[in-house]
Amino acid sequence: MERDRIRRYEQAAELLPPRLRRSALELPDAYKAQAEELRLRVGLPLTVRTSEGERSAAPADRDALVTAEDLERMIAGVTEYSRYASAEALRQGFLSVRGGFRLGVCGTAVMRDGAVSSLKDFSALALRIVCERIGAGADVAPQLFDAAGHIQSTLILSPPGAGKTTLLRDLIRCLSLGSAEHRALRVAVIDERSELAVSYRGRPQTELGNHTDVLDGCPKALGIPMTLRAMTPQVIAVDEIATAADIEAICAAANCGVALLATIHASSVSELRRKPLWRDLLAAEVFSRAVVIGCGSGIRTYTVEEVPCFDGSARD
């Protein structure tokens, strides 16, 4: 596992401009294995972010400082010198990169009719090192089925940064591939922020199984009914439910007989019940399972719980 993370870090470093690349590759392997992002800010040193914070990847002398030209060069490289083809994603503040990486972009927003039409004068980049954990959901996936073998709608809960997206990605793969106990299911992924599939020019860069269809860059509230009509999924998967419109679309899909997989920021079901927006979701009783992620002593644990009815009673 550590060797895989080091390899992914070094692949990400290869996307940097040569001068910065050298600094990034000189870091000790132990730190490479913990890296989650490479951060480039104009006028400051390149930094590496881990779960414990950021550290400089180079001595803070003038030659090591990131320049605006570095950012322009990197964006040109990851878009293969075709920024026009990536204009829509860039307008939303990120780019999916070949190899399964994701580049967040900050700069000056160009506004048109009250909406962001493009970005210019780039000031910062955040290269996300997406690391798949193949098999992370292997023990969890069988627990998402009822006694009759029907997949149950499931919420994945944890505080930010605890691995919700990583687990969701592998659960999608497990359900799409099937197993000796459960047949493969058709899974539709609404990948609003390109974090699950990390699609590059329409092709997922992560392993999501053989029966998975990805709608990339589309808001969940619009994408859920689109895939429901077009792809007849058995499961719809989304990352980070955040708005009332998301919840409305999820409830509509559930009423059509589709199971849902979704992530949400909460450390427990009881915490979720205290959030006003999520009370509407729980009241609709769409989800009957919850996977709560724990991170004690740096080790992730996955606990599958029954979600009680909104009035607090147990399900039949």
C-alpha positions in Angstrom: 0.0 0.0 0.0 2.8 2.5 0.9 4.7 1.6 -2.2 1.5 2.4 -4.3 1.1 5.7 -2.6 4.7 6.7 -3.3 4.3 5.7 -6.9 1.2 7.8 -7.3 2.9 10.8 -5.7 5.8 10.5 -8.1 3.4 10.2 -11.1 1.7 13.4 -9.8 5.1 15.1 -9.5 5.8 14.4 -13.1 3.0 16.8 -14.0 4.8 19.7 -12.4 7.1 22.1 -14.3 10.7 20.6 -14.3 12.2 23.0 -11.8 9.4 22.3 -9.2 9.3 18.6 -10.2 12.9 18.1 -8.9 12.1 19.6 -5.5 9.0 17.5 -5.2 10.8 14.2 -6.0 13.6 14.9 -3.5 11.2 14.5 -0.5 11.7 11.4 1.7 9.6 8.4 0.7 7.8 8.4 4.1 6.4 11.9 3.3 5.5 11.0 -0.3 3.4 8.1 1.1 1.4 10.5 3.1 0.9 13.2 0.4 -2.7 14.1 -0.6 -2.1 17.2 -2.7 0.7 19.3 -4.2 0.0 23.0 -3.8 1.3 25.8 -6.1 0.8 29.4 -5.1 2.3 32.3 -7.0 5.2 33.9 -5.1 5.4 31.1 -2.5 7.3 27.7 -2.3 5.7 24.5 -3.6 4.0 22.7 -0.7 2.8 19.2 -0.1 -0.4 18.6 1.9 -1.0 15.6 4.1 -3.7 14.9 6.7 -1.4 16.7 9.2 -1.0 19.9 7.3 1.3 21.4 4.6 5.1 21.5 4.4 7.4 23.2 1.9 8.8 20.9 -0.8 11.8 23.2 -1.4 14.0 25.8 0.3 12.3 29.1 0.6 14.7 31.0 -1.7 13.7 33.0 -4.7 14.6 30.4 -7.3 12.3 27.9 -5.6 9.2 30.2 -5.5 6.3 29.4 -7.8 5.7 31.8 -10.6 2.7 32.7 -12.7 4.5 31.2 -15.6 4.8 27.9 -13.7 1.0 27.8 -13.4 0.4 28.7 -17.0 2.9 26.0 -18.1 1.3 23.4 -15.9 -2.3 24.1 -17.1 -1.1 24.0 -20.7 0.6 20.6 -20.1 -2.4 18.9 -18.4 -4.8 20.2 -21.0 -2.4 19.0 -23.8 -2.2 22.6 -25.0 -6.0 22.6 -25.8 -7.4 24.9 -23.1 -10.5 25.5 -25.2 -11.5 21.8 -24.9 -11.3 22.1 -21.1 -13.0 25.5 -20.8 -16.2 24.2 -19.1 -14.3 22.3 -16.4 -11.9 25.2 -15.9 -14.9 27.6 -15.5 -15.9 25.4 -12.5 -12.4 25.6 -11.0 -10.9 22.2 -11.7 -9.5 20.0 -14.4 -9.4 16.2 -14.6 -6.0 15.0 -15.6 -4.9 11.9 -17.5 -3.9 9.2 -15.1 -6.6 9.9 -12.5 -5.5 13.2 -11.0 -7.5 16.3 -10.3 -6.2 19.9 -10.6 -8.0 22.6 -8.6 -7.6 26.1 -10.0 -7.8 29.6 -8.4 -7.5 32.9 -10.1 -9.6 35.9 -11.1 -13.2 35.0 -12.1 -14.5 36.5 -15.3 -18.3 37.1 -14.7 -21.0 37.2 -17.4 -24.7 37.5 -16.6 -24.1 36.8 -13.0 -22.2 33.5 -13.6 -18.5 32.6 -13.8 -17.7 32.3 -17.5 -13.9 31.7 -17.2 -10.9 32.1 -15.0 -7.8 34.3 -15.7 -4.7 35.4 -13.9 -4.2 32.1 -12.2 -2.9 32.4 -8.6 -3.0 28.9 -7.2 -3.2 25.2 -8.2 -4.0 22.2 -6.1 -3.0 18.8 -7.6 -5.1 16.1 -5.9 -3.4 12.8 -5.7 -6.3 10.4 -6.1 -5.3 7.0 -4.5 -7.7 4.1 -5.0 -8.0 1.5 -2.3 -9.0 -1.5 -4.3 -10.8 -3.9 -1.9 -11.6 -1.2 0.7 -15.3 -2.0 0.2 -15.0 -5.8 -0.1 -16.2 -6.5 3.4 -18.7 -3.7 3.5 -20.5 -4.4 0.2 -22.2 -7.7 1.3 -23.7 -5.9 4.3 -25.6 -3.6 2.0 -28.0 -6.3 0.9 -31.1 -7.5 2.9 -31.9 -11.1 3.6 -33.7 -11.5 0.2 -30.6 -10.3 -1.6 -31.9 -6.8 -2.5 -29.4 -3.9 -2.4 -30.3 -1.2 0.2 -29.9 2.5 -0.1 -26.9 3.5 1.9 -25.3 6.6 3.3 -21.6 6.8 4.0 -20.8 9.1 7.0 -17.6 10.6 8.3 -16.0 14.0 9.1 -14.2 15.7 6.1 -11.0 13.9 5.0 -11.8 10.5 6.5 -12.2 8.6 3.3 -15.8 8.8 2.3 -15.1 9.2 -1.4 -12.5 6.5 -1.4 -14.9 4.0 0.1 -17.8 5.0 -2.2 -15.5 4.5 -5.2 -14.7 1.0 -4.2 -18.3 0.1 -3.3 -19.3 1.2 -6.8 -16.6 -1.2 -8.2 -17.7 -4.1 -6.0 -21.4 -3.7 -6.8 -20.7 -3.3 -10.5 -18.5 -6.4 -10.7 -20.8 -8.6 -8.5 -19.7 -11.5 -6.4 -20.4 -15.2 -5.9 -23.2 -14.2 -3.5 -24.7 -11.2 -5.4 -25.0 -10.6 -9.2 -23.5 -7.5 -10.8 -25.6 -4.4 -10.7 -25.9 -1.5 -13.2 -24.5 1.5 -11.4 -24.9 5.1 -12.6 -22.4 7.6 -11.1 -23.3 11.3 -11.1 -19.8 12.7 -10.8 -20.5 16.4 -10.3 -17.0 17.4 -9.3 -15.1 14.6 -11.2 -13.8 13.1 -8.0 -15.1 9.5 -8.3 -14.3 8.5 -11.8 -11.8 11.4 -12.5 -12.9 11.2 -16.1 -10.5 12.5 -18.7 -12.1 13.3 -22.0 -15.0 11.1 -21.2 -13.1 8.1 -19.9 -13.0 7.2 -16.2 -9.4 7.1 -14.9 -10.4 5.0 -11.8 -11.7 1.4 -11.5 -15.5 1.5 -11.2 -16.4 -2.0 -12.5 -17.8 -3.4 -15.8 -21.4 -2.3 -15.4 -20.9 1.4 -14.4 -22.0 4.4 -16.4 -20.6 7.8 -15.5 -22.2 11.2 -16.0 -19.3 13.6 -15.4 -19.5 17.3 -14.4 -23.2 17.4 -14.1 -25.0 18.7 -10.9 -26.6 15.9 -9.0 -30.1 17.4 -9.0 -30.0 17.4 -12.9 -27.9 14.2 -13.4 -30.0 11.8 -11.3 -33.2 12.2 -13.4 -31.1 12.2 -16.6 -29.5 8.8 -15.8 -32.7 7.4 -14.4 -34.4 8.0 -17.8 -31.5 7.2 -20.1 -29.6 4.3 -18.4 -32.1 2.3 -16.3 -29.7 2.0 -13.4 -30.3 -0.3 -10.5 -28.1 1.8 -8.2 -27.3 5.6 -8.4 -24.1 6.8 -6.7 -23.4 10.4 -5.7 -20.7 12.1 -3.6 -21.5 14.7 -1.0 -25.2 15.5 -0.8 -25.2 19.2 -0.1 -28.5 20.9 -1.2 -32.3 20.6 -0.9 -32.4 20.0 -4.7 -30.0 17.0 -4.3 -32.3 15.5 -1.7 -35.4 16.1 -3.8 -33.8 14.3 -6.8 -32.7 11.4 -4.5 -36.2 11.0 -3.1 -37.7 10.9 -6.7 -35.2 8.3 -7.8 -36.0 6.1 -4.7 -39.7 6.3 -5.6 -38.8 4.8 -8.9 -37.3 1.7 -7.3 -33.6 2.7 -7.6 -31.2 2.1 -4.7 -28.9 5.1 -3.7 -25.3 5.3 -2.5 -24.3 8.7 -1.2 -21.8 10.3 1.1 -22.5 13.0 3.6 -20.5 15.0 6.2 -21.4 13.6 9.7 -19.7 11.5 12.2 -22.8 9.5 13.1 -26.5 9.0 12.3 -27.4 10.9 15.5 -25.3 13.9 14.3 -27.0 13.7 10.9 -30.4 13.9 12.6 -29.5 17.2 14.2 -28.9 18.9 10.9 -32.1 20.7 9.6 -31.5 19.9 5.9 -30.9 16.2 6.5 -34.1 15.9 8.6 -35.9 16.1 5.3 -33.8 13.3 3.9 -34.3 11.1 6.9 -38.0 11.9 7.0 -38.3 10.5 3.5 -36.8 7.3 4.8 -34.9 6.6 1.6 -31.8 5.2 3.3 -32.0 2.1 5.5 -28.2 1.5 5.9 -25.3 3.8 7.0 -21.6 3.1 6.9 -19.9 5.1 9.6 -16.1 5.5 9.0 -13.9 5.7 12.1 -10.2 6.7 12.1 -8.8 5.7 15.5 -5.0 5.5 15.7 -4.8 6.2 12.0 -6.6 3.0 11.0 -9.9 3.3 9.2 -12.8 1.2 10.3 -16.2 0.7 8.6 -19.3 0.0 10.7 -22.6 -0.7 9.0 -25.6 0.4 10.9 -29.4 0.2 10.4 -30.9 3.7 9.9 -34.0 3.9 12.2 -37.2 5.3 11.0 -37.6 9.1 11.3 -39.7 8.7 14.5 -36.8 6.7 16.0 -38.5 3.2 15.7 -36.7 0.2 14.3 -37.4 -0.9 10.7 -39.3 -4.1 10.1 
